[in-house]
Amino acid sequence: MNSKIESMLPANGFWKYFLKICSIPHPSGHEAELRDILQAEAQRHGLSCRVDKAGNLAIDRAAAVGFEALPCIILQAHLDMVPQVAPGVEFDFLHDAIPLQLEGSWLTTNGRTTLGADDGMGIALAMELMTDPTLECGPLRAVFTVCEETGLGGAEDIAREFLDAAYLINLDSDEPFVIGCAGGARLLGSARPAAKIADVAGKTAVKFTLEGMHGGHSGMDIHLNVGSATVTLGSFLTELEGFELAAVNAGTLHNAIARSGEVSGLLANDRLEKATVLIENYNCRLNKELRPEPNRRIELAMKTLSAPPKLVLTDAAQRDLLRLWKLLPHGVLAKNPDNSSATSCNLGVITGAAGELWQITMLARSVYNAERDKVTCQAQKLMQQFNFSAQIDSAYSSWEPRWDSAFLRYACNIYQELSGKQAQTAVIHGGLEPGIFCGMNPSLQMISFAPETQAVHSPQERLNIEDCQEKRRLLRALVSRISEV
């Protein structure tokens, strides 16, 4: 499959590496195979490699003759990808290659799985330059981190010497140039709500499923009108009459806007007709307000189960859970003066079954660390009020922009020279590893850019082929002309 796709793409090192990356499973926590292959490839080209205790990989390329006095530039990307699969698609992220398809000027998976351009594109950009014998430049270092998508764990534990350089180009955002980002913190809530033996008399065992929502990145897409399956199911249950809750499975990741979910339990027979009407109303409203893509429909459905649940939540426990569900924050909570997102929260995952442990996972983001902490603390207190234990973990700092950076001015000049357009600078709402790096090496001047992607963290993820060519040219120029800073 990839060989056919390769014949239809521009012939260069970037696509060679990107297609190879797509053939190697590498979800978060399973980056070792990809790291080992990249290390072997680098060593085959005579480059030195180091792996730190966290599993991050650093590859060093010595300066070309005559360029030894130039400062070191780090090309940085992350090894892991978000594993998301569309409903009804069978795919094993630990063994299967990503299914690729060309759609005009975009590389996609035809909506089957995440593409992994986040951040396979960054790895491919770096590896092309690191292994190019014709490139004349100063010392280069590629730094590839692990566990970025699950809380920036690799960056948090990176060996400090990996960041010993003058400049860093993060290859994980598609605007030229990102110069700052939001920080974030994950909140994990858990509880065992009181349960009772299910009384099935006069009731029907049912499952409600919600599918077809767009989903997306909980930072970059949180301001868009895509909806959230976790939030929608909570609202639906609040309006549903005569229902006894047995189990919930909504959302999959703290940093992805939930695309689907399901709820099961017992529904009073005299409320079946009302439930059907409520479902019809929800489907009409969701498809009208969220406007899914052509040939795509959001569908809330009710199915009868052959086997009733043995346990359901008590009336009081269900009432408290639904109140908490409704009160937990989701969406953009505050905006910057330019109307971009300043502070947000994503209600990513709610799972549980009567008699077992229930878990709620959220991710708060803000360009201001104090506001991030305020949101997480408020949500933590709210969970505790409803007898959920709540733990804040995986907190990472924001990356505050340095508007006076000489490296930024240099990059903007190069971009304008190549494109004929003025570079736009942005402080984005997604988390980026430079937010951590700036605390480890305060003198490190950093920018971030990469080829254009859309719908990352969802099966609709796609990569702009033409923009890959533009960003290749830009990165090569930035590296080869660094003496102009």
C-alpha positions as a LaTeX table, in Angstrom:
\begin{tabular}{lrrr}
\hline
Residue & $x$ (\AA) & $y$ (\AA) & $z$ (\AA) \\
\hline
Met1 & 0.00 & 0.00 & 0.00 \\
Asn2 & 2.68 & 2.48 & 1.01 \\
Ser3 & 4.77 & 1.71 & $-2.09$ \\
Lys4 & 1.82 & 2.67 & $-4.29$ \\
Ile5 & 1.31 & 5.87 & $-2.33$ \\
Glu6 & 5.04 & 6.64 & $-2.51$ \\
Ser7 & 4.98 & 6.51 & $-6.31$ \\
Met8 & 2.31 & 9.23 & $-6.28$ \\
Leu9 & 4.16 & 11.58 & $-3.91$ \\
Pro10 & 7.16 & 13.86 & $-4.56$ \\
Ala11 & 10.41 & 11.91 & $-4.54$ \\
Asn12 & 12.43 & 13.16 & $-1.57$ \\
Gly13 & 13.73 & 12.11 & 1.81 \\
Phe14 & 10.80 & 13.59 & 3.69 \\
Trp15 & 8.23 & 11.26 & 2.14 \\
Lys16 & 10.57 & 8.29 & 2.38 \\
Tyr17 & 10.81 & 8.77 & 6.13 \\
Phe18 & 7.16 & 9.70 & 6.65 \\
Leu19 & 5.87 & 6.59 & 4.90 \\
Lys20 & 8.32 & 4.45 & 6.86 \\
Ile21 & 7.07 & 5.99 & 10.10 \\
Cys22 & 3.46 & 5.21 & 9.10 \\
Ser23 & 4.40 & 1.54 & 8.70 \\
Ile24 & 5.74 & 1.27 & 12.26 \\
Pro25 & 3.25 & 1.17 & 15.17 \\
His26 & 4.05 & 3.96 & 17.63 \\
Pro27 & 1.19 & 5.00 & 19.93 \\
Ser28 & 2.14 & 6.60 & 23.23 \\
Gly29 & 4.06 & 4.18 & 25.42 \\
His30 & 5.05 & 2.03 & 22.44 \\
Glu31 & 7.66 & 4.17 & 20.72 \\
Ala32 & 10.64 & 1.82 & 21.18 \\
Glu33 & 10.47 & 0.12 & 17.77 \\
Leu34 & 10.30 & 3.43 & 15.91 \\
Arg35 & 13.07 & 4.92 & 18.05 \\
Asp36 & 15.33 & 1.93 & 17.42 \\
Ile37 & 14.77 & 2.09 & 13.66 \\
Leu38 & 15.54 & 5.82 & 13.58 \\
Gln39 & 18.66 & 5.26 & 15.67 \\
Ala40 & 19.86 & 2.53 & 13.33 \\
Glu41 & 19.21 & 4.75 & 10.32 \\
Ala42 & 21.16 & 7.62 & 11.88 \\
Gln43 & 24.08 & 5.37 & 12.75 \\
Arg44 & 24.07 & 4.02 & 9.20 \\
His45 & 24.77 & 7.61 & 8.12 \\
Gly46 & 27.62 & 7.95 & 10.61 \\
Leu47 & 25.69 & 10.04 & 13.15 \\
Ser48 & 26.12 & 9.67 & 16.92 \\
Cys49 & 23.09 & 8.78 & 19.03 \\
Arg50 & 22.10 & 8.86 & 22.68 \\
Val51 & 19.00 & 7.57 & 24.48 \\
Asp52 & 18.23 & 8.98 & 27.92 \\
Lys53 & 16.52 & 7.22 & 30.83 \\
Ala54 & 13.09 & 8.41 & 29.68 \\
Gly55 & 13.57 & 6.85 & 26.24 \\
Asn56 & 14.13 & 10.10 & 24.35 \\
Leu57 & 16.51 & 9.93 & 21.39 \\
Ala58 & 19.16 & 12.54 & 20.51 \\
Ile59 & 20.99 & 12.33 & 17.19 \\
Asp60 & 24.01 & 14.57 & 16.58 \\
Arg61 & 25.39 & 15.65 & 13.23 \\
Ala62 & 28.77 & 17.38 & 13.23 \\
Ala63 & 29.22 & 20.70 & 11.48 \\
Ala64 & 30.38 & 20.67 & 7.88 \\
Val65 & 33.93 & 21.82 & 7.17 \\
Gly66 & 34.09 & 25.58 & 7.50 \\
Phe67 & 30.89 & 25.75 & 9.56 \\
Glu68 & 32.32 & 24.58 & 12.90 \\
Ala69 & 31.99 & 27.97 & 14.62 \\
Leu70 & 28.23 & 28.16 & 14.11 \\
Pro71 & 25.88 & 27.50 & 17.06 \\
Cys72 & 24.02 & 24.22 & 17.40 \\
Ile73 & 20.41 & 24.02 & 16.25 \\
Ile74 & 18.02 & 21.44 & 17.70 \\
Leu75 & 15.32 & 19.96 & 15.43 \\
Gln76 & 12.72 & 18.58 & 17.81 \\
Ala77 & 9.67 & 16.35 & 17.37 \\
His78 & 7.89 & 13.63 & 19.32 \\
Leu79 & 7.83 & 9.92 & 18.55 \\
Asp80 & 4.34 & 8.99 & 19.71 \\
Met81 & 0.95 & 9.42 & 18.06 \\
Val82 & $-2.65$ & 9.49 & 19.26 \\
Pro83 & $-4.38$ & 6.15 & 18.46 \\
Gln84 & $-7.96$ & 6.84 & 17.37 \\
Val85 & $-10.07$ & 4.59 & 15.16 \\
Ala86 & $-13.44$ & 5.28 & 13.54 \\
Pro87 & $-16.48$ & 3.28 & 14.74 \\
Gly88 & $-16.82$ & $-0.02$ & 12.93 \\
Val89 & $-13.20$ & $-0.07$ & 11.75 \\
Glu90 & $-10.99$ & $-2.93$ & 12.94 \\
Phe91 & $-7.44$ & $-1.73$ & 13.55 \\
Asp92 & $-4.65$ & $-2.70$ & 15.93 \\
Phe93 & $-2.36$ & 0.25 & 16.69 \\
Leu94 & 0.24 & $-2.10$ & 18.17 \\
His95 & 0.67 & $-4.16$ & 15.02 \\
Asp96 & $-0.95$ & $-2.57$ & 11.96 \\
Ala97 & 0.49 & $-0.01$ & 9.54 \\
Ile98 & $-1.47$ & 3.21 & 9.11 \\
Pro99 & $-3.83$ & 2.89 & 6.08 \\
Leu100 & $-2.93$ & 5.75 & 3.74 \\
Gln101 & $-4.94$ & 7.36 & 0.97 \\
Leu102 & $-4.43$ & 10.36 & $-1.31$ \\
Glu103 & $-7.33$ & 12.79 & $-1.56$ \\
Gly104 & $-6.34$ & 15.59 & $-3.90$ \\
Ser105 & $-3.57$ & 17.58 & $-2.23$ \\
Trp106 & $-4.07$ & 15.80 & 1.09 \\
Leu107 & $-2.74$ & 12.58 & 2.57 \\
Thr108 & $-5.39$ & 10.90 & 4.73 \\
Thr109 & $-6.54$ & 7.54 & 6.07 \\
Asn110 & $-9.96$ & 7.97 & 4.45 \\
Gly111 & $-11.43$ & 8.57 & 7.89 \\
Arg112 & $-10.42$ & 5.19 & 9.28 \\
Thr113 & $-7.74$ & 6.04 & 11.85 \\
Thr114 & $-5.57$ & 8.90 & 12.98 \\
Leu115 & $-2.82$ & 9.55 & 10.44 \\
Gly116 & 0.00 & 10.26 & 12.86 \\
Ala117 & 1.18 & 13.34 & 10.96 \\
Asp118 & 1.23 & 14.67 & 14.51 \\
Asp119 & 4.16 & 14.22 & 14.76 \\
Gly120 & 5.45 & 11.88 & 12.08 \\
Met121 & 5.82 & 14.93 & 9.85 \\
Gly122 & 8.21 & 16.51 & 12.35 \\
Ile123 & 10.34 & 13.39 & 12.58 \\
Ala124 & 10.49 & 13.12 & 8.79 \\
Leu125 & 11.49 & 16.78 & 8.37 \\
Ala126 & 14.32 & 16.36 & 10.85 \\
Met127 & 15.57 & 13.02 & 9.54 \\
Glu128 & 15.70 & 14.27 & 5.96 \\
Leu129 & 18.15 & 17.02 & 6.93 \\
Met130 & 20.10 & 14.94 & 9.43 \\
Thr131 & 20.90 & 12.32 & 6.78 \\
Asp132 & 21.38 & 14.63 & 3.76 \\
Pro133 & 25.08 & 14.51 & 2.73 \\
Thr134 & 24.70 & 17.59 & 0.51 \\
Leu135 & 23.58 & 19.89 & 3.33 \\
Glu136 & 26.26 & 22.34 & 4.48 \\
Cys137 & 25.52 & 23.78 & 7.91 \\
Gly138 & 26.69 & 24.05 & 11.50 \\
Pro139 & 26.12 & 21.37 & 14.13 \\
Leu140 & 22.63 & 19.87 & 14.16 \\
Arg141 & 20.87 & 17.78 & 16.77 \\
Ala142 & 17.59 & 15.94 & 16.32 \\
Val143 & 15.74 & 15.34 & 19.58 \\
Phe144 & 12.82 & 12.93 & 19.47 \\
Thr145 & 10.76 & 12.62 & 22.65 \\
Val146 & 8.40 & 9.96 & 23.96 \\
Cys147 & 4.95 & 10.20 & 25.55 \\
Glu148 & 4.19 & 13.71 & 24.33 \\
Glu149 & 0.53 & 12.92 & 23.70 \\
Thr150 & $-0.08$ & 11.56 & 27.19 \\
Gly151 & 1.16 & 14.56 & 29.12 \\
Leu152 & 4.58 & 15.55 & 27.71 \\
Gly153 & 6.26 & 12.91 & 29.86 \\
Gly154 & 9.34 & 12.55 & 27.68 \\
Ala155 & 9.98 & 16.29 & 27.72 \\
Glu156 & 9.49 & 16.42 & 31.49 \\
Asp157 & 12.17 & 13.78 & 32.03 \\
Ile158 & 14.54 & 14.68 & 29.21 \\
Ala159 & 18.29 & 14.65 & 29.84 \\
Arg160 & 19.28 & 18.30 & 30.26 \\
Glu161 & 22.31 & 17.90 & 28.01 \\
Phe162 & 19.99 & 17.13 & 25.08 \\
Leu163 & 18.94 & 20.81 & 25.24 \\
Asp164 & 22.46 & 22.25 & 25.27 \\
Ala165 & 22.17 & 24.46 & 22.17 \\
Ala166 & 21.51 & 28.02 & 21.08 \\
Tyr167 & 18.36 & 27.47 & 19.04 \\
Leu168 & 15.49 & 24.98 & 18.90 \\
Ile169 & 12.96 & 24.44 & 16.13 \\
Asn170 & 9.96 & 22.47 & 17.34 \\
Leu171 & 8.34 & 20.69 & 14.38 \\
Asp172 & 4.87 & 20.20 & 15.81 \\
Ser173 & 2.64 & 23.12 & 14.79 \\
Asp174 & 1.48 & 24.24 & 11.37 \\
Glu175 & 1.74 & 28.02 & 11.57 \\
Pro176 & 4.89 & 29.99 & 10.77 \\
Phe177 & 5.63 & 30.76 & 13.48 \\
Val178 & 4.30 & 29.58 & 16.82 \\
Ile179 & 6.25 & 31.38 & 19.53 \\
Gly180 & 4.28 & 30.41 & 22.63 \\
Cys181 & 1.68 & 27.93 & 23.86 \\
Ala182 & $-0.76$ & 27.12 & 26.61 \\
Gly183 & 0.19 & 25.05 & 29.60 \\
Gly184 & $-2.04$ & 22.23 & 30.78 \\
Ala185 & $-2.93$ & 19.90 & 33.62 \\
Arg186 & $-4.82$ & 16.62 & 33.67 \\
Leu187 & $-7.40$ & 15.93 & 36.35 \\
Leu188 & $-8.28$ & 12.34 & 37.24 \\
Gly189 & $-11.42$ & 11.66 & 39.28 \\
Ser190 & $-12.53$ & 8.29 & 40.61 \\
Ala191 & $-15.27$ & 6.91 & 42.85 \\
Arg192 & $-17.42$ & 3.87 & 43.57 \\
Pro193 & $-20.97$ & 5.24 & 43.60 \\
Ala194 & $-23.51$ & 3.25 & 45.59 \\
Ala195 & $-25.20$ & 0.50 & 43.60 \\
Lys196 & $-28.25$ & $-1.71$ & 44.06 \\
Ile197 & $-29.52$ & $-4.97$ & 42.62 \\
Ala198 & $-31.41$ & $-4.25$ & 39.43 \\
Asp199 & $-35.18$ & $-4.72$ & 39.58 \\
Val200 & $-36.23$ & $-5.50$ & 36.02 \\
Ala201 & $-39.99$ & $-5.61$ & 36.60 \\
Gly202 & $-41.73$ & $-3.26$ & 34.17 \\
Lys203 & $-38.44$ & $-2.21$ & 32.60 \\
Thr204 & $-36.40$ & $-2.86$ & 29.47 \\
Ala205 & $-32.63$ & $-3.24$ & 29.33 \\
Val206 & $-31.34$ & $-0.68$ & 26.82 \\
Lys207 & $-28.14$ & 0.82 & 25.48 \\
Phe208 & $-27.89$ & 4.37 & 24.15 \\
Thr209 & $-25.09$ & 4.95 & 21.64 \\
Leu210 & $-23.86$ & 8.28 & 20.30 \\
Glu211 & $-21.72$ & 8.19 & 17.15 \\
Gly212 & $-20.60$ & 10.38 & 14.28 \\
Met213 & $-19.40$ & 13.45 & 16.15 \\
His214 & $-16.35$ & 15.13 & 14.66 \\
Gly215 & $-14.01$ & 15.06 & 17.67 \\
Gly216 & $-10.65$ & 16.75 & 17.46 \\
His217 & $-7.72$ & 18.15 & 19.41 \\
Ser218 & $-8.80$ & 19.39 & 22.83 \\
Gly219 & $-6.62$ & 22.48 & 22.51 \\
Met220 & $-6.53$ & 23.44 & 18.86 \\
Asp221 & $-10.18$ & 22.55 & 18.15 \\
Ile222 & $-11.87$ & 23.35 & 21.47 \\
His223 & $-13.21$ & 26.66 & 20.11 \\
Leu224 & $-14.83$ & 25.01 & 17.08 \\
Asn225 & $-18.45$ & 23.94 & 16.88 \\
Val226 & $-17.73$ & 20.20 & 16.97 \\
Gly227 & $-19.60$ & 19.20 & 20.13 \\
Ser228 & $-18.50$ & 16.61 & 22.68 \\
Ala229 & $-19.93$ & 13.13 & 23.12 \\
Thr230 & $-19.27$ & 13.19 & 26.86 \\
Val231 & $-21.10$ & 16.49 & 27.34 \\
Thr232 & $-23.97$ & 15.50 & 25.03 \\
Leu233 & $-24.58$ & 12.17 & 26.76 \\
Gly234 & $-24.60$ & 13.88 & 30.14 \\
Ser235 & $-27.22$ & 16.37 & 28.94 \\
Phe236 & $-29.29$ & 13.57 & 27.43 \\
Leu237 & $-29.30$ & 11.53 & 30.64 \\
Thr238 & $-30.35$ & 14.59 & 32.63 \\
Glu239 & $-33.46$ & 14.91 & 30.44 \\
Leu240 & $-34.21$ & 11.18 & 30.18 \\
Glu241 & $-37.05$ & 10.02 & 32.46 \\
Gly242 & $-37.44$ & 6.62 & 34.10 \\
Phe243 & $-33.88$ & 5.46 & 33.46 \\
Glu244 & $-31.65$ & 3.58 & 35.90 \\
Leu245 & $-27.97$ & 3.88 & 35.00 \\
Ala246 & $-25.79$ & 0.76 & 34.87 \\
Ala247 & $-22.72$ & 1.74 & 32.82 \\
Val248 & $-21.08$ & 4.54 & 30.84 \\
Asn249 & $-18.23$ & 4.47 & 28.34 \\
Ala250 & $-17.75$ & 7.90 & 26.76 \\
Gly251 & $-14.58$ & 9.33 & 25.24 \\
Thr252 & $-11.16$ & 7.74 & 25.00 \\
Leu253 & $-8.45$ & 10.32 & 25.74 \\
His254 & $-8.02$ & 13.34 & 28.00 \\
Asn255 & $-6.64$ & 15.43 & 25.15 \\
Ala256 & $-9.16$ & 14.48 & 22.46 \\
Ile257 & $-12.68$ & 15.88 & 22.19 \\
Ala258 & $-14.93$ & 12.83 & 22.58 \\
Arg259 & $-16.43$ & 11.57 & 19.31 \\
Ser260 & $-18.59$ & 8.76 & 20.62 \\
Gly261 & $-19.93$ & 7.08 & 23.72 \\
Glu262 & $-22.49$ & 4.68 & 25.10 \\
Val263 & $-24.70$ & 4.35 & 28.16 \\
Ser264 & $-26.63$ & 1.29 & 29.34 \\
Gly265 & $-29.21$ & 0.53 & 32.01 \\
Leu266 & $-32.90$ & $-0.06$ & 32.61 \\
Leu267 & $-35.67$ & 2.09 & 31.13 \\
Ala268 & $-39.21$ & 2.01 & 32.47 \\
Asn269 & $-41.56$ & 0.58 & 29.85 \\
Asp270 & $-43.95$ & 3.51 & 30.22 \\
Arg271 & $-41.09$ & 5.88 & 29.29 \\
Leu272 & $-39.98$ & 4.12 & 26.09 \\
Glu273 & $-42.09$ & 6.33 & 23.84 \\
Lys274 & $-40.87$ & 9.52 & 25.53 \\
Ala275 & $-37.28$ & 8.32 & 25.17 \\
Thr276 & $-37.80$ & 7.77 & 21.45 \\
Val277 & $-39.13$ & 11.31 & 21.04 \\
Leu278 & $-36.22$ & 12.72 & 23.07 \\
Ile279 & $-33.74$ & 10.85 & 20.86 \\
Glu280 & $-35.37$ & 12.22 & 17.71 \\
Asn281 & $-35.16$ & 15.75 & 19.11 \\
Tyr282 & $-31.49$ & 15.31 & 19.98 \\
Asn283 & $-30.63$ & 13.94 & 16.55 \\
Cys284 & $-32.40$ & 16.81 & 14.83 \\
Arg285 & $-30.71$ & 19.42 & 17.01 \\
Leu286 & $-27.22$ & 17.89 & 16.88 \\
Asn287 & $-27.19$ & 17.55 & 13.10 \\
Lys288 & $-28.57$ & 21.06 & 12.67 \\
Glu289 & $-26.33$ & 22.83 & 15.19 \\
Leu290 & $-23.06$ & 20.94 & 14.66 \\
Arg291 & $-23.40$ & 20.57 & 10.89 \\
Pro292 & $-21.39$ & 17.38 & 10.35 \\
Glu293 & $-19.52$ & 16.88 & 7.10 \\
Pro294 & $-21.33$ & 15.73 & 3.92 \\
Asn295 & $-22.20$ & 12.02 & 3.98 \\
Arg296 & $-21.75$ & 12.05 & 7.74 \\
Arg297 & $-24.50$ & 12.03 & 10.35 \\
Ile298 & $-24.47$ & 12.29 & 14.11 \\
Glu299 & $-26.69$ & 9.57 & 15.51 \\
Leu300 & $-28.01$ & 8.96 & 19.00 \\
Ala301 & $-29.70$ & 5.56 & 19.05 \\
Met302 & $-31.41$ & 3.23 & 21.53 \\
Lys303 & $-30.94$ & $-0.52$ & 21.33 \\
Thr304 & $-32.64$ & $-3.23$ & 23.38 \\
Leu305 & $-30.30$ & $-5.55$ & 25.27 \\
Ser306 & $-31.03$ & $-9.26$ & 25.65 \\
Ala307 & $-29.41$ & $-9.47$ & 29.08 \\
Pro308 & $-30.34$ & $-6.91$ & 31.76 \\
Pro309 & $-27.65$ & $-5.52$ & 34.09 \\
Lys310 & $-27.27$ & $-7.14$ & 37.49 \\
Leu311 & $-26.58$ & $-3.82$ & 39.21 \\
Val312 & $-27.61$ & $-0.19$ & 38.68 \\
Leu313 & $-26.74$ & 2.95 & 40.60 \\
Thr314 & $-28.94$ & 3.92 & 43.51 \\
Asp315 & $-31.27$ & 6.85 & 42.90 \\
Ala316 & $-29.12$ & 9.15 & 45.06 \\
Ala317 & $-25.85$ & 8.05 & 43.45 \\
Gln318 & $-27.26$ & 8.52 & 39.95 \\
Arg319 & $-28.64$ & 11.94 & 40.84 \\
Asp320 & $-25.27$ & 13.06 & 42.23 \\
Leu321 & $-23.34$ & 11.69 & 39.26 \\
Leu322 & $-25.56$ & 13.50 & 36.76 \\
Arg323 & $-25.32$ & 16.73 & 38.73 \\
Leu324 & $-21.53$ & 16.48 & 38.75 \\
Trp325 & $-21.52$ & 15.58 & 35.06 \\
Lys326 & $-23.54$ & 18.68 & 34.26 \\
Leu327 & $-21.45$ & 21.03 & 36.42 \\
Leu328 & $-17.99$ & 19.99 & 35.23 \\
Pro329 & $-16.50$ & 22.61 & 32.87 \\
His330 & $-16.02$ & 22.00 & 29.18 \\
Gly331 & $-15.10$ & 24.31 & 26.31 \\
Val332 & $-13.48$ & 27.73 & 26.09 \\
Leu333 & $-13.66$ & 29.45 & 29.47 \\
Ala334 & $-11.77$ & 32.67 & 28.65 \\
Lys335 & $-10.41$ & 34.37 & 25.53 \\
Asn336 & $-7.41$ & 36.52 & 24.69 \\
Pro337 & $-7.89$ & 40.08 & 23.39 \\
Asp338 & $-7.52$ & 38.76 & 19.82 \\
Asn339 & $-10.45$ & 36.36 & 20.46 \\
Ser340 & $-8.22$ & 33.27 & 20.55 \\
Ser341 & $-8.63$ & 30.74 & 23.34 \\
Ala342 & $-6.90$ & 31.69 & 26.58 \\
Thr343 & $-8.32$ & 29.13 & 29.02 \\
Ser344 & $-10.30$ & 25.96 & 28.35 \\
Cys345 & $-11.24$ & 22.58 & 29.74 \\
Asn346 & $-11.98$ & 19.28 & 27.99 \\
Leu347 & $-14.26$ & 16.70 & 29.60 \\
Gly348 & $-12.42$ & 13.90 & 27.85 \\
Val349 & $-13.47$ & 10.57 & 29.37 \\
Ile350 & $-16.21$ & 9.22 & 31.63 \\
Thr351 & $-16.31$ & 5.47 & 32.25 \\
Gly352 & $-17.77$ & 3.18 & 34.88 \\
Ala353 & $-20.17$ & 0.39 & 35.75 \\
Ala354 & $-22.44$ & $-0.08$ & 38.74 \\
Gly355 & $-20.55$ & $-1.76$ & 41.57 \\
Glu356 & $-17.19$ & $-0.91$ & 39.99 \\
Leu357 & $-14.83$ & 2.06 & 39.80 \\
Trp358 & $-16.01$ & 5.14 & 37.88 \\
Gln359 & $-13.43$ & 7.46 & 36.34 \\
Ile360 & $-13.55$ & 10.98 & 34.95 \\
Thr361 & $-10.58$ & 12.43 & 33.04 \\
Met362 & $-10.28$ & 16.10 & 32.13 \\
Leu363 & $-7.62$ & 18.40 & 30.69 \\
Ala364 & $-7.42$ & 22.11 & 31.54 \\
Arg365 & $-5.32$ & 24.46 & 29.41 \\
Ser366 & $-4.33$ & 28.10 & 29.68 \\
Val367 & $-1.70$ & 30.49 & 28.39 \\
Tyr368 & $-1.54$ & 31.63 & 32.01 \\
Asn369 & $-0.35$ & 29.03 & 34.51 \\
Ala370 & $-2.36$ & 30.63 & 37.32 \\
Glu371 & $-5.60$ & 30.29 & 35.33 \\
Arg372 & $-4.81$ & 26.67 & 34.48 \\
Asp373 & $-4.38$ & 25.96 & 38.19 \\
Lys374 & $-7.58$ & 27.83 & 39.04 \\
Val375 & $-9.67$ & 25.72 & 36.66 \\
Thr376 & $-8.21$ & 22.41 & 37.81 \\
Cys377 & $-8.60$ & 23.31 & 41.49 \\
Gln378 & $-12.23$ & 24.32 & 40.98 \\
Ala379 & $-12.98$ & 21.08 & 39.12 \\
Gln380 & $-11.14$ & 19.11 & 41.80 \\
Lys381 & $-13.24$ & 20.67 & 44.56 \\
Leu382 & $-16.39$ & 19.99 & 42.57 \\
Met383 & $-15.50$ & 16.31 & 42.21 \\
Gln384 & $-14.73$ & 16.04 & 45.90 \\
Gln385 & $-18.07$ & 17.65 & 46.71 \\
Phe386 & $-19.72$ & 14.69 & 44.98 \\
Asn387 & $-17.50$ & 12.09 & 46.70 \\
Phe388 & $-15.01$ & 11.60 & 43.87 \\
Ser389 & $-11.35$ & 11.52 & 44.77 \\
Ala390 & $-9.55$ & 13.88 & 42.41 \\
Gln391 & $-5.87$ & 14.05 & 41.56 \\
Ile392 & $-4.12$ & 16.63 & 39.39 \\
Asp393 & $-1.23$ & 15.18 & 37.41 \\
Ser394 & 0.79 & 15.77 & 34.24 \\
Ala395 & 0.84 & 19.55 & 34.71 \\
Tyr396 & 3.08 & 21.37 & 32.27 \\
Ser397 & 4.01 & 25.01 & 31.92 \\
Ser398 & 3.03 & 27.47 & 29.25 \\
Trp399 & 5.63 & 28.80 & 26.80 \\
Glu400 & 5.72 & 32.57 & 27.08 \\
Pro401 & 6.65 & 34.33 & 23.82 \\
Arg402 & 9.92 & 36.25 & 23.40 \\
Trp403 & 8.99 & 38.98 & 20.95 \\
Asp404 & 12.53 & 40.41 & 20.95 \\
Ser405 & 14.19 & 37.14 & 19.91 \\
Ala406 & 16.87 & 37.57 & 17.23 \\
Phe407 & 16.15 & 34.02 & 16.07 \\
Leu408 & 12.49 & 34.89 & 15.55 \\
Arg409 & 13.38 & 37.97 & 13.48 \\
Tyr410 & 15.75 & 35.86 & 11.39 \\
Ala411 & 13.08 & 33.18 & 10.81 \\
Cys412 & 10.48 & 35.77 & 9.81 \\
Asn413 & 12.89 & 37.32 & 7.31 \\
Ile414 & 13.71 & 33.96 & 5.74 \\
Tyr415 & 10.04 & 33.06 & 5.51 \\
Gln416 & 9.16 & 36.34 & 3.79 \\
Glu417 & 12.04 & 35.94 & 1.35 \\
Leu418 & 10.93 & 32.42 & 0.36 \\
Ser419 & 7.17 & 32.91 & 0.31 \\
Gly420 & 6.74 & 36.58 & $-0.48$ \\
Lys421 & 4.39 & 36.79 & 2.50 \\
Gln422 & 4.82 & 38.26 & 5.94 \\
Ala423 & 5.17 & 35.63 & 8.64 \\
Gln424 & 2.39 & 35.44 & 11.19 \\
Thr425 & 3.28 & 34.71 & 14.80 \\
Ala426 & 0.92 & 32.93 & 17.15 \\
Val427 & 0.59 & 31.76 & 20.71 \\
Ile428 & $-1.44$ & 28.57 & 20.38 \\
His429 & $-3.83$ & 26.85 & 22.76 \\
Gly430 & $-2.31$ & 23.41 & 22.35 \\
Gly431 & 0.50 & 22.25 & 24.60 \\
Leu432 & 3.98 & 22.10 & 23.11 \\
Glu433 & 7.18 & 20.73 & 24.56 \\
Pro434 & 9.01 & 24.10 & 24.41 \\
Gly435 & 6.85 & 25.07 & 27.39 \\
Ile436 & 8.95 & 22.61 & 29.37 \\
Phe437 & 12.24 & 23.22 & 27.60 \\
Cys438 & 12.28 & 26.95 & 28.34 \\
Gly439 & 12.42 & 26.16 & 32.06 \\
Met440 & 15.37 & 23.82 & 31.56 \\
Asn441 & 17.41 & 26.13 & 29.31 \\
Pro442 & 16.16 & 29.73 & 29.65 \\
Ser443 & 18.64 & 31.00 & 27.05 \\
Leu444 & 17.31 & 28.65 & 24.36 \\
Gln445 & 15.63 & 30.65 & 21.57 \\
Met446 & 12.74 & 28.66 & 20.10 \\
Ile447 & 10.18 & 28.72 & 17.33 \\
Ser448 & 7.72 & 26.10 & 16.12 \\
Phe449 & 6.25 & 25.24 & 12.74 \\
Ala450 & 5.39 & 22.24 & 10.56 \\
Pro451 & 3.31 & 21.40 & 7.49 \\
Glu452 & $-0.43$ & 22.09 & 7.61 \\
Thr453 & $-2.60$ & 19.41 & 9.18 \\
Gln454 & $-6.30$ & 19.28 & 9.93 \\
Ala455 & $-8.43$ & 17.37 & 12.46 \\
Val456 & $-5.46$ & 15.97 & 14.39 \\
His457 & $-6.24$ & 13.40 & 17.08 \\
Ser458 & $-9.22$ & 12.16 & 15.03 \\
Pro459 & $-9.69$ & 9.71 & 12.12 \\
Gln460 & $-10.30$ & 12.74 & 9.89 \\
Glu461 & $-6.68$ & 13.85 & 10.36 \\
Arg462 & $-5.01$ & 14.87 & 7.11 \\
Leu463 & $-1.70$ & 16.30 & 5.92 \\
Asn464 & $-1.28$ & 18.97 & 3.22 \\
Ile465 & 1.14 & 17.57 & 0.63 \\
Glu466 & 1.93 & 20.90 & $-1.02$ \\
Asp467 & 2.66 & 22.57 & 2.31 \\
Cys468 & 5.11 & 19.79 & 3.15 \\
Gln469 & 7.20 & 20.96 & 0.22 \\
Glu470 & 7.10 & 24.58 & 1.41 \\
Lys471 & 8.07 & 23.71 & 4.97 \\
Arg472 & 10.92 & 21.50 & 3.75 \\
Arg473 & 12.37 & 24.49 & 1.89 \\
Leu474 & 11.89 & 26.74 & 4.89 \\
Leu475 & 13.56 & 24.39 & 7.35 \\
Arg476 & 16.52 & 23.80 & 5.07 \\
Ala477 & 17.04 & 27.56 & 4.64 \\
Leu478 & 16.80 & 28.21 & 8.38 \\
Val479 & 19.41 & 25.56 & 9.11 \\
Ser480 & 21.86 & 26.43 & 6.32 \\
Arg481 & 21.81 & 30.22 & 6.82 \\
Ile482 & 21.99 & 30.40 & 10.61 \\
Ser483 & 25.07 & 32.64 & 10.43 \\
Glu484 & 22.69 & 35.46 & 9.45 \\
Val485 & 21.12 & 35.63 & 12.93 \\
\hline
\end{tabular}
